[in-house]
Amino acid sequence: MNKEMFTEPGRLSHAVIDWARGRVLGFAVPADESVRHERVELCLDGVALTSAVAQRSMFDFNEAWGGLPIPPREGCAFSLRIPQASLLPSQLEADAVLLGVRDSQGRWLLEQRLQGPHEVLALTEGAPLDLLYSVAFDRVREGVLRGHVHDRHRLGHVPALQARLNDGTPVPLPFAGAMDDAGNFSFELSLPLEALVDGENRLHVQGPEGQPLASYPIRLGPASDSLAEHRLQVLEAEVEFLKQLLLTRPDDTAPARLDLFKTEVIGLCSEMLSLQRVQLEREFQARLAAHPTSDAANRNVP
């Protein structure tokens, strides 16, 4: 925005796209003094998708307000996102879609073409983040976890992602700079030792609305068991459960479906044992046929 917009007298409305947080941000003041608050609508190709009352404080948006002029009234700001349920398949298939914001008088505060489905999804509430970004982690060095976020569609806007350790409070993911030639945003995140717990820890990267994007496991303490030992423990636990299930005598309070399941398992095991017995008998008969003399002699031995 140019500098004149901050001092332009009589400006009652304005809107811009906040790409970092995937929203349309602005303010609107009613032209009629008898009306307390203005209502604004967000449209795609002229069709209204959602609306909001412009009554929020500009200070609710903190540094995101930096590209907007100062409104004539504090409580006249708004924030809009495209509802996911209101999107049409044609709007995601089109090469360009016209995004607009208008007030209750039909005046347009903003008109801008979104180029491709990735820009539409970037402004859509609840859109899967993995369609826009992917995360790759480096290993932890000296208490700092490094990695990068790949911008799949080269939007070029720093995403407003968050990092959350275990069940802690999310904090903004600190990026080291602008997007590089490969479409990556690098980040460096300090991991204070006092915030980690003994055993398994997990760092989550998520969107502003808590949408999960990626996670990184961190173990504090002795090394974990090998995969083979873990599988063996799982198998032993399953066998012990089946033994208890089959050997426990059902009482009057046992559910009928559980009793039926036990009966089916026991019947299956009986069939398998019967098949094994038949196979052993066949092998014994074949052995007798192959060595009749020695077997007869062995039977005559006193």
C-alpha positions as CSV (number, residue, x, y, z in Angstrom):
1,M,0.0,0.0,0.0
2,N,1.2,3.5,-0.7
3,K,1.8,6.1,2.0
4,E,-1.0,8.4,0.9
5,M,-3.6,5.8,2.1
6,F,-2.6,6.3,5.7
7,T,-3.6,10.0,5.6
8,E,-6.4,9.9,3.0
9,P,-9.3,11.8,4.5
10,G,-12.8,10.3,4.4
11,R,-11.8,6.7,3.5
12,L,-14.6,4.5,4.9
13,S,-13.6,1.1,3.6
14,H,-10.7,-0.9,2.3
15,A,-9.6,-4.5,2.0
16,V,-6.5,-6.5,1.1
17,I,-5.5,-10.2,1.0
18,D,-3.4,-11.4,3.9
19,W,-1.7,-14.3,2.1
20,A,0.3,-15.3,5.2
21,R,-2.8,-16.2,7.2
22,G,-5.0,-17.0,4.2
23,R,-7.7,-14.4,4.7
24,V,-9.2,-11.1,3.5
25,L,-8.5,-8.3,6.0
26,G,-10.1,-4.9,6.0
27,F,-12.4,-2.3,7.5
28,A,-15.7,-0.8,6.7
29,V,-17.7,2.1,8.2
30,P,-21.3,2.8,7.4
31,A,-22.0,5.9,5.3
32,D,-25.2,6.4,7.2
33,E,-24.5,7.6,10.7
34,S,-27.7,5.9,12.0
35,V,-26.2,2.5,11.2
36,R,-23.8,1.4,13.9
37,H,-21.9,-1.3,11.9
38,E,-21.4,-2.2,8.3
39,R,-21.8,-5.7,6.9
40,V,-19.5,-7.0,4.1
41,E,-19.8,-10.0,1.8
42,L,-17.1,-12.2,0.2
43,C,-17.9,-13.3,-3.3
44,L,-16.4,-15.5,-6.0
45,D,-17.3,-14.6,-9.5
46,G,-20.0,-12.4,-8.2
47,V,-21.7,-15.1,-6.0
48,A,-21.8,-14.3,-2.3
49,L,-20.2,-17.1,-0.2
50,T,-20.1,-15.6,3.3
51,S,-20.5,-12.3,5.2
52,A,-19.3,-10.7,8.4
53,V,-20.1,-7.6,10.5
54,A,-17.3,-5.1,10.5
55,Q,-17.1,-4.6,14.2
56,R,-13.7,-6.0,15.3
57,S,-10.9,-3.9,16.6
58,M,-7.9,-3.2,14.3
59,F,-5.6,-4.1,17.2
60,D,-6.9,-7.7,17.1
61,F,-4.8,-8.2,13.9
62,N,-1.5,-6.8,15.3
63,E,1.3,-6.8,12.8
64,A,-1.0,-8.0,10.0
65,W,-2.6,-4.6,9.9
66,G,0.7,-3.0,8.6
67,G,-0.4,-2.9,5.0
68,L,-3.8,-1.2,5.6
69,P,-4.6,2.5,6.3
70,I,-5.8,3.6,9.7
71,P,-9.6,3.4,9.8
72,P,-11.7,6.3,11.0
73,R,-13.1,4.1,13.8
74,E,-11.3,1.4,15.8
75,G,-14.1,-1.2,15.9
76,C,-14.8,-1.5,12.2
77,A,-12.4,-4.2,11.1
78,F,-13.3,-7.6,9.6
79,S,-11.6,-10.9,8.5
80,L,-13.1,-13.2,5.9
81,R,-12.2,-16.6,4.6
82,I,-13.8,-18.8,1.9
83,P,-16.0,-21.5,3.4
84,Q,-14.9,-24.9,2.2
85,A,-18.5,-26.1,1.9
86,S,-19.4,-23.2,-0.4
87,L,-16.7,-24.0,-3.1
88,L,-17.9,-25.3,-6.4
89,P,-15.9,-27.9,-8.4
90,S,-15.8,-25.4,-11.3
91,Q,-14.1,-22.8,-9.1
92,L,-11.3,-25.3,-8.4
93,E,-11.0,-26.3,-12.0
94,A,-10.9,-22.8,-13.5
95,D,-7.7,-21.1,-14.4
96,A,-8.8,-17.9,-12.6
97,V,-11.6,-16.9,-10.3
98,L,-12.6,-13.3,-9.4
99,L,-12.6,-12.7,-5.7
100,G,-14.5,-9.7,-4.4
101,V,-15.6,-8.0,-1.2
102,R,-18.6,-5.6,-1.2
103,D,-20.4,-3.7,1.5
104,S,-24.2,-3.5,2.1
105,Q,-24.6,-0.8,-0.5
106,G,-23.1,-3.0,-3.2
107,R,-19.8,-1.0,-3.4
108,W,-16.7,-3.2,-4.0
109,L,-14.0,-2.9,-1.4
110,L,-11.7,-5.4,-3.3
111,E,-11.7,-7.1,-6.6
112,Q,-8.8,-9.5,-7.4
113,R,-8.3,-12.5,-9.7
114,L,-7.1,-15.7,-8.0
115,Q,-4.8,-17.5,-10.4
116,G,-5.5,-21.3,-10.1
117,P,-6.9,-23.6,-7.4
118,H,-3.9,-23.2,-5.2
119,E,-4.6,-19.5,-4.6
120,V,-8.3,-20.3,-3.9
121,L,-7.3,-23.1,-1.4
122,A,-4.9,-20.7,0.3
123,L,-7.9,-18.5,1.3
124,T,-10.2,-21.4,2.1
125,E,-11.2,-22.2,5.7
126,G,-10.4,-25.8,6.6
127,A,-8.5,-26.6,3.3
128,P,-6.0,-29.4,3.8
129,L,-2.6,-27.8,4.3
130,D,-0.7,-30.7,2.7
131,L,-2.1,-29.6,-0.7
132,L,-0.2,-26.3,-0.3
133,Y,2.9,-27.2,1.8
134,S,5.1,-30.0,2.9
135,V,7.6,-30.1,5.8
136,A,11.1,-31.7,5.9
137,F,13.1,-31.8,9.2
138,D,16.8,-31.9,9.7
139,R,18.2,-33.4,12.9
140,V,18.5,-31.5,16.2
141,R,21.8,-29.8,16.7
142,E,22.8,-28.0,19.9
143,G,19.2,-27.7,21.0
144,V,18.0,-26.3,17.6
145,L,15.7,-28.2,15.2
146,R,16.2,-27.1,11.6
147,G,14.1,-27.8,8.6
148,H,12.2,-26.2,5.7
149,V,8.6,-25.8,4.5
150,H,8.2,-26.5,0.8
151,D,5.7,-24.2,-1.1
152,R,4.2,-26.7,-3.5
153,H,2.7,-24.0,-5.8
154,R,5.3,-21.3,-5.4
155,L,2.9,-18.8,-3.9
156,G,5.9,-17.0,-2.4
157,H,4.1,-15.9,0.7
158,V,5.5,-16.8,4.1
159,P,3.0,-19.2,5.6
160,A,1.7,-18.5,9.1
161,L,2.4,-21.9,10.5
162,Q,2.8,-22.8,14.2
163,A,5.0,-25.2,16.2
164,R,3.7,-27.0,19.2
165,L,5.8,-29.2,21.5
166,N,3.8,-32.1,23.0
167,D,0.6,-30.6,24.4
168,G,2.0,-27.2,24.9
169,T,0.9,-23.8,23.6
170,P,1.5,-23.2,19.8
171,V,4.1,-20.6,18.9
172,P,4.7,-19.1,15.4
173,L,7.2,-21.1,13.4
174,P,10.3,-18.9,13.0
175,F,11.4,-18.7,9.4
176,A,14.9,-17.7,8.6
177,G,14.2,-15.7,5.4
178,A,12.4,-15.5,2.1
179,M,11.6,-18.5,-0.2
180,D,14.7,-19.8,-2.0
181,D,14.9,-20.9,-5.6
182,A,13.7,-24.4,-4.8
183,G,10.5,-23.1,-3.2
184,N,11.5,-23.7,0.4
185,F,11.2,-21.6,3.5
186,S,13.9,-22.5,6.1
187,F,13.2,-22.4,9.8
188,E,15.2,-22.8,13.0
189,L,13.3,-23.7,16.2
190,S,15.0,-23.7,19.6
191,L,14.1,-26.7,21.9
192,P,14.7,-25.7,25.5
193,L,15.7,-28.7,27.6
194,E,13.3,-27.8,30.4
195,A,10.4,-28.1,27.9
196,L,11.2,-31.7,27.1
197,V,10.0,-34.7,29.1
198,D,11.7,-38.0,29.7
199,G,10.9,-40.5,27.0
200,E,9.0,-39.7,23.9
201,N,8.4,-36.0,22.8
202,R,6.8,-34.8,19.6
203,L,7.0,-31.5,17.9
204,H,4.0,-30.7,15.8
205,V,3.8,-28.2,12.8
206,Q,0.3,-27.0,12.3
207,G,-1.8,-24.3,10.6
208,P,-3.3,-21.2,12.3
209,E,-6.5,-23.2,13.0
210,G,-4.7,-26.2,14.5
211,Q,-4.7,-28.2,11.2
212,P,-1.9,-30.8,11.5
213,L,0.8,-30.7,8.8
214,A,3.8,-32.7,10.2
215,S,5.4,-34.0,13.4
216,Y,8.9,-34.8,14.5
217,P,9.7,-37.3,17.3
218,I,12.3,-36.4,19.9
219,R,13.4,-39.0,22.6
220,L,15.0,-37.9,25.8
221,G,16.7,-40.7,27.9
222,P,17.9,-44.2,27.0
223,A,17.5,-45.5,23.5
224,S,14.3,-47.4,22.7
225,D,14.0,-51.1,22.0
226,S,14.6,-52.3,18.5
227,L,11.8,-52.8,16.0
228,A,12.1,-56.6,16.3
229,E,11.9,-56.5,20.1
230,H,8.9,-54.3,19.9
231,R,7.1,-56.6,17.4
232,L,8.0,-59.6,19.6
233,Q,6.5,-57.8,22.6
234,V,3.3,-57.1,20.7
235,L,3.0,-60.7,19.5
236,E,3.5,-62.0,23.0
237,A,0.8,-59.6,24.3
238,E,-1.6,-60.8,21.6
239,V,-0.9,-64.5,22.3
240,E,-1.5,-63.9,26.0
241,F,-4.7,-62.1,25.3
242,L,-6.0,-65.0,23.1
243,K,-5.0,-67.5,25.8
244,Q,-6.9,-65.6,28.4
245,L,-9.8,-65.2,26.0
246,L,-10.1,-68.9,25.1
247,L,-9.2,-70.4,28.5
248,T,-11.4,-68.2,30.6
249,R,-14.6,-70.0,31.5
250,P,-17.6,-67.9,30.3
251,D,-20.1,-67.0,33.0
252,D,-23.7,-65.9,32.9
253,T,-22.7,-62.3,32.5
254,A,-20.4,-62.9,29.4
255,P,-21.8,-61.2,26.3
256,A,-23.3,-63.6,23.8
257,R,-21.2,-62.3,20.9
258,L,-18.0,-63.0,22.9
259,D,-19.1,-66.6,23.6
260,L,-19.9,-67.1,19.9
261,F,-16.5,-65.8,19.0
262,K,-14.8,-68.2,21.4
263,T,-16.8,-71.1,20.0
264,E,-15.8,-70.1,16.4
265,V,-12.1,-69.9,17.4
266,I,-12.1,-73.2,19.2
267,G,-13.9,-74.8,16.2
268,L,-11.3,-73.4,13.8
269,C,-8.4,-74.8,16.0
270,S,-10.1,-78.2,16.1
271,E,-10.3,-78.3,12.3
272,M,-6.7,-77.4,12.0
273,L,-5.7,-80.2,14.5
274,S,-7.9,-82.6,12.6
275,L,-6.2,-81.7,9.3
276,Q,-2.8,-82.2,11.0
277,R,-3.8,-85.6,12.3
278,V,-5.0,-86.7,8.8
279,Q,-1.7,-85.5,7.3
280,L,0.3,-87.4,9.9
281,E,-1.7,-90.6,9.2
282,R,-1.1,-90.3,5.5
283,E,2.6,-89.9,6.0
284,F,2.6,-93.0,8.2
285,Q,0.7,-95.1,5.7
286,A,3.1,-94.0,2.9
287,R,6.1,-95.0,5.0
288,L,4.5,-98.4,5.6
289,A,4.0,-98.9,1.9
290,A,7.5,-97.9,1.1
291,H,9.1,-100.4,3.6
292,P,6.7,-103.3,4.2
293,T,9.4,-106.0,5.0
294,S,11.3,-104.0,7.6
295,D,8.0,-102.9,9.2
296,A,6.7,-106.5,9.3
297,A,10.0,-107.7,10.8
298,N,9.8,-105.1,13.4
299,R,6.3,-106.2,14.3
300,N,7.6,-109.9,14.7
301,V,10.4,-109.0,17.0
302,P,9.6,-110.4,20.6
